[in-house]
Structures are given as structure tokens and as C-alpha cells.
Amino acid sequence: MPHIVIEHSDNISNTQELLRIASQTLIQSKLLATKEEIKSRAYRNAHFLVGEHQDEAYIVVTVSLLSGRTHEQKYVLGQTLQENLAVLTYDLPVQLCIEIKEIQRDLYFKSCCASL
């Protein structure tokens, strides 16, 4: 934990850069014990509309954190993610959305296995 999930329209091509910026922002936030805790992934959606248009784009970043952070810490993280990702430029209109979710610590289960 935490998890970073990025979903974006197929007309966005810099997936690795999005993941890198999101992960670095989380690391720099000092909300984690270690950076190795972060699990980041992205999904490109081939079938999409933004409103009624396919000539626009979207990026939705969802960060799931275990409970224990203050509202202000989560708010600042969301704002900082939006600022850091907004520096990327595109040749079409892009909607950038950030969602910070909290997972109850006692309802999150994790195992570390050498092999499954």
C-alpha cells in the first residue's frame, strides 16, 4: 500500500511518464514508510468518449491509501499530484482528475510470498 491506478484515453501516449510523476509525488509527500510500498499501474482505454467527443482526452489518477492520514495530508497530496501532472503538455484538450481514497487499515490484507 498505497496503490496508484491511472486510467487514460487511448490518445494519451506517455503512460510511463504519468506513472513516474505520480510515484515520485507520493514518495516526496513523506506519507510512506518506504517507497517500495507503492504499487503503480496504468490502463489505457481504447473505447472512450469525453462528453460526446473522441478528439479529447482524459487522465484519471486514483490513489488508495491506508487510513491514518489527515484530511489535510490527503488534500495536499491530491493538489500536488494535479499540479505535477498538469505540467505535461498535449496536442488536444485533456481532463485531468485526481481521486484520493482511504482504505480501512483493518480491512486491507497483504501477503509477501516468494512464489504463489
Buried (B, 14 or more C-beta within 10 A) or exposed (E): BBBBBBBBBEBBEBBEEBBEBBBEBBBEBEBBEEEEBBEBEBEBEEEBEBEEEEEBBBBBBBBBBBEEBEEEBBEBBBEBBBEBBEEBEBEEEBEBEBEBEBBEEEEEEEEEEEEE
